[in-house]
Amino acid sequence: MEDDQAGDESSYSVSPLVTPGGIALSDSEKAEALADNLEAQFQPVTDPSVPAVIEKVDVALTSYLMTPGSEPKLTNPEEVQEVIRGLKVGKTPGPNGIPNRALKHLPQRAVSLLVLIFNVILVTHYFPTLWKHARVISILKPRKEPALP
């Protein structure tokens, strides 16, 4: 995180991090250290065409689809409205840039379209690629060593 994106730095302090390559002092070095640590823990499948990977996915998917309770519970306008009502207006917008305040003022027609989109996603088991990305923010757990990523 760069200084201009860090917000009010006087309200928190991030210790230097101990990494295999030495000590990370700058925000960019710390971000890189955390990214390296996460990357080492969570490796994506690099070649999904490997027969063992395909078989593993097929077995898991077949098992899921054959389970009696595997049909997704579809949503409805009331449920979506309830979630929207629970949104906090002071939160930063997500990657789509839509502030919660705007979502709270959606007309019923827009909510109905959201319900349709959500239900199609649940029925088809297709999740847009963009929804598979996340912004990860590390938060130090209590009584943990702040110098270790």
Secondary structure, DSSP 8 states (H G I E B T S, - for coil): --GGGS--GGG-----EEETTEEE-SHHHHHHHHHHHHHHH----S-TTSHHHHHHHHHHHHHHHHSGGGS-----HHHHHHHHHTS-TTS---TT---HHHHTT--HHHHHHHHHHHHHHHHHT---GGGG---------TTS-TT--
